[in-house]
Amino acid sequence: MLNFVDYIVKEGAAKAQSQQANSLVMFIPMALIFVIFYFLTIRPQKQQRKKHQEMLIQLKKGDQVISNSGILGTIFAVEEKFFVLTIAEKTKVKILRTQILTKYSEESNNG
């Protein structure tokens, strides 16, 4: 009878170790997928957002910019959260800094 109890205890311990190993083996592919996802999507987006923030900080009066809505204008005034753009003669528009897509230059547009 004692041998039977020992057998059941050992069998239960072996199954518990086997289940722990299975859960660890199942976790490894999930972690690998997350690492791949991070390097293919999250990290490049962070770098692009950082580069855009640096560009916004460097903008100054007189720079030509393109807004997210496609409006081309020249920066007339720089405020804390806004730019005032001149989009036509005697026409000024106040726009959020975050809505500036890129700095416009003739050289980069031609070619």
C-alpha positions as CSV (number, residue, x, y, z in Angstrom):
1,M,0.0,0.0,0.0
2,L,2.8,2.4,0.8
3,N,4.4,1.8,-2.6
4,F,1.1,2.7,-4.2
5,V,1.0,6.0,-2.3
6,D,4.6,6.8,-3.1
7,Y,3.9,6.1,-6.8
8,I,0.9,8.4,-6.8
9,V,2.9,11.2,-5.0
10,K,5.8,10.8,-7.5
11,E,3.4,10.8,-10.4
12,G,1.7,13.9,-9.2
13,A,5.0,15.7,-8.7
14,A,6.1,14.7,-12.2
15,K,2.9,16.0,-13.7
16,A,3.3,19.3,-11.9
17,Q,6.8,19.7,-13.2
18,S,5.6,18.8,-16.7
19,Q,2.9,21.4,-16.5
20,Q,5.4,24.1,-15.3
21,A,7.7,23.2,-18.2
22,N,4.7,23.4,-20.7
23,S,3.7,26.8,-19.4
24,L,7.2,28.1,-19.8
25,V,7.5,26.6,-23.3
26,M,4.2,28.3,-24.2
27,F,5.5,31.7,-22.8
28,I,8.6,31.8,-24.9
29,P,6.9,32.2,-28.3
30,M,4.6,34.9,-26.9
31,A,7.7,36.8,-25.5
32,L,9.4,36.4,-28.9
33,I,6.4,37.8,-30.7
34,F,6.3,40.8,-28.4
35,V,10.0,41.5,-29.0
36,I,9.5,41.3,-32.8
37,F,6.4,43.5,-32.5
38,Y,8.4,46.1,-30.5
39,F,11.2,46.4,-33.0
40,L,9.0,46.5,-36.0
41,T,6.3,48.9,-34.9
42,I,6.7,50.5,-31.5
43,R,10.3,51.6,-31.6
44,P,10.2,53.1,-35.1
45,Q,7.0,55.1,-34.1
46,K,8.8,56.5,-31.0
47,Q,11.8,57.5,-33.1
48,Q,9.6,59.2,-35.7
49,R,7.6,61.0,-33.0
50,K,10.9,62.2,-31.4
51,K,12.2,63.5,-34.7
52,H,8.9,65.3,-35.4
53,Q,9.1,67.0,-31.9
54,E,12.7,68.1,-32.6
55,M,11.6,69.6,-35.9
56,L,8.8,71.5,-34.2
57,I,11.1,72.9,-31.6
58,Q,13.5,74.2,-34.3
59,L,10.9,76.0,-36.4
60,K,11.2,79.8,-36.3
61,K,9.6,82.9,-37.8
62,G,9.9,82.9,-41.6
63,D,10.0,79.2,-42.1
64,Q,7.6,77.7,-44.6
65,V,5.6,74.7,-43.3
66,I,2.9,72.3,-44.4
67,S,0.1,71.5,-42.0
68,N,-1.6,68.2,-41.6
69,S,-4.5,69.5,-43.6
70,G,-2.2,70.4,-46.5
71,I,-2.1,74.2,-46.0
72,L,1.2,75.7,-47.0
73,G,2.1,78.8,-45.0
74,T,4.9,80.9,-43.6
75,I,5.4,81.2,-39.9
76,F,4.5,84.8,-38.9
77,A,4.6,84.3,-35.1
78,V,5.6,81.6,-32.7
79,E,3.6,81.0,-29.5
80,E,3.8,78.4,-26.8
81,K,1.2,76.0,-28.3
82,F,0.5,77.7,-31.6
83,F,2.0,79.0,-34.7
84,V,0.5,82.0,-36.6
85,L,0.8,81.2,-40.3
86,T,0.5,83.6,-43.2
87,I,-1.2,81.7,-45.9
88,A,-2.0,84.6,-48.3
89,E,-1.4,88.3,-48.4
90,K,-3.1,89.8,-45.3
91,T,-4.4,86.3,-44.3
92,K,-3.2,84.8,-41.0
93,V,-4.2,81.5,-39.4
94,K,-3.5,80.3,-35.9
95,I,-2.7,76.6,-35.9
96,L,-1.6,74.2,-33.2
97,R,2.0,73.2,-33.2
98,T,1.1,69.6,-33.3
99,Q,-0.7,70.1,-36.6
100,I,2.4,71.0,-38.5
101,L,3.4,68.1,-40.7
102,T,6.8,69.2,-42.0
103,K,9.0,72.1,-42.9
104,Y,8.7,73.0,-46.6
105,S,11.6,73.8,-48.8
106,E,11.8,74.3,-52.6
107,E,14.8,71.9,-52.9
108,S,13.1,69.0,-51.2
109,N,9.9,69.5,-53.3
110,N,11.6,69.5,-56.7
111,G,13.3,66.4,-56.4
